[in-house]
C-alpha cells in the first residue's frame, strides 16, 4: 500500500465518486470494493484527495472515466525535481552588467521603461536616463510570491509610511485547510535570494510596478535556502485557494481584493542516454539507444553533463486549474531549458520518446508544471538586440522556453532588484542605493520576466477588481506590442536557433496605464550571457563559474554486507562532477584510515575483522557530499544488524531517501522518527527537511538491544531548476 493522489476530471459528480471510494461498496467497477483510507482530505479541493491504495488498485482506478489521474504525489516522487528559473549576470541598472554607472547604485529595472513604450527606447544601447512617472501602484491588490521566500524587512517592501507591505499570515488558519504552519521566523525569510529579487520586480517601490500592493509569501518546499522552511506544493495551492475564497468584500470596491500569484518555479527531469525512439510530429522514429535528438526538438539545459526539460505533473496542473477556477490570476515563468513548448492541439504537443528500459511515452514539449492554458506564461526578452541592421529588433533570450504555449514576452535579462541579506548570489550583489545596509543585484531568466507581468496585472486589477483570469490574460494579449522581436516564422522548427520564437507569438508586454517621458539613452556593453538555474548553477559562456554544483554520488556498494568472521569485501562506486574522492573508515586498532580513490568510478578490496562503516566523500570546488555503508562482522551474539543504509545520503529538502536494513536474531525493531519496523529487514522511504540521523535499534527476546545510525545530509538548496524562473 502507498499514498496516491486521486484527481477527477472537471465537471463529474465529485460527491458520488468520493462516497464510492470512501465507503464499503460491492462493485464490479473500477473503484476498490472496500473502504479506502484517506491520507489527506485536501479540504479546499473539489477534485483531489490522497488515499492509501495498492498499486493494482491504482492501475484499475485509472480506467474509471471520471478519473483524470492517479499518481504518487509530487512531494513523494524521485523522478522529477523542483527548482527556480534564474539566469544570472552581474549587477546594475538597465541592461548594463558592469559596475554601477558613475558609482551610483540608484538604478532600476529596465523592464519598466521597455514595457512602457511601443518601440525599443534603448536602440542598441544599454543605459538610460528616461523618467518613469506612474499613475497606478497596485493599491487594493494582493500579490502572492510563491518562491524561496522574501526578506520581509527589505526597504523595497515598505509603504510610504515606512511600514512593511508584506503580510505575515498563517496560511492554514486563514484558509481553513488542515496542516501545520512552519515557524514564522523560518517561513517569512529568504536565505536563497531568488524570491526577494522576484518580489522586488513585481512589487518593489523602486524596482517594481505594483509599488503599493500588499505582498504575501509562500515558500515552496524544495526551493527554500538553509534555515528556512516551506510547505509542499500541494499545500501551497490548497491554502492559496482557501485563503482567496475566504476573503471578505472590500468596502472600498464592493469586491474581494484581487489575488495575483507569481510562480517562478517548476518541475523538470533529465533527458536519458538510452533513448531508442518515439514520435515526432505524428511520425514514429527509432535509433540505437542513445541521447537526445536535437532535430526532434530535444534541446534542454545542460546540467552536470546531462540536459533537463520541463516535466508535467497532472495533479499539480489540476491544483493550478482549481485555483484559476476560484478566480486567482497566475503569472508563470515559461522556463529556462531552451525547449519549445506547444499547445494541446499543436503539432509538437504529443512528441515523445521511449527508452531501452521503458516503453512509456515521455512527452518533452509540454512545459513544466505548474502549467495551465489559463495561466499567463511568460518568456524572457534578451538585453541585447538581434542586430542594428534589423532596425534594432529585440530577441528572446536563448535559454527561455519558446513556442505557441508562451503567452507574452517581457524583459527578463539583466534585471536589477532587491536581494536578501543572506543569499546565493554574493558575487553579483552590490549595495542598495537608497540604504547601503541592504543589497540589490542583477540576474536573468524567465523568473525575472514573469513578475514584470504580475506587477502589471496588479495595476489592471486595481482599476478592475472584478477581473477574471481569462479576461486578464486576454487583456494582456490584446494590448501587447506586436512584431518587435526577431523571428523566422517560415522556419519555426529550427531548434538549433535558440533566439527565434519557434511558432510562438511575436508580442511584448505593454503597460498602457503609465506615461513615458523623453530621456537620453547611451552607453556601451561587453559581457557574455550567463545563466543560473536554481541551486545547481549552470553558466552558458563563462568557463570559471563562481558557484560549482555539488558532486553526485550515484552509487556506493559492497559485494558483501555481512561476514561470519574476518574477510575481504569489495567496495565499488560511481561519481559525477567530482575532482577528488576518498574512502574513510576506522580500522580494528582504532586508527582512522583515509584512502584517496578515483573520483569517477572504481572498486577496491578492503579486509575487515570487525563491523566497519565506510564513508565515501566526493569533493569539488562547490563542496563535498558523502555516502556511507556498513559491513557487519559476527561477534558471537546472534543479535546483529547486518546493514542499515540511507540512499541517497545527501539530498535536497523534502526529497525521498530510502532506508534499507537487514538484521538477525531480533524479535522487534524501531527506527527513530519512524517507529516500529520489521525486525528482520526491509525498506522505507522518508522525506527529511533538515539534516538528521536515523537510528535503527533491534531487540532480542531476552531484552538485549543493539543500534546503528545513518546520517542524511539535507541541503536547503534543491538540485533543480524549475523555475520556471
Order of alpha helices (4+ residues) and beta strands (2+ residues): beta-alpha-beta-beta-alpha-beta-beta-beta-alpha-beta-beta-beta-alpha-alpha-alpha-beta-alpha-beta-beta-beta-beta-beta-beta-beta-beta-alpha-beta-beta-beta-beta-beta-beta-beta-beta-alpha-alpha-beta-beta-beta-beta-beta-beta-beta-beta-beta-beta-beta-beta-beta-beta-beta-beta-beta-beta-beta-beta-beta
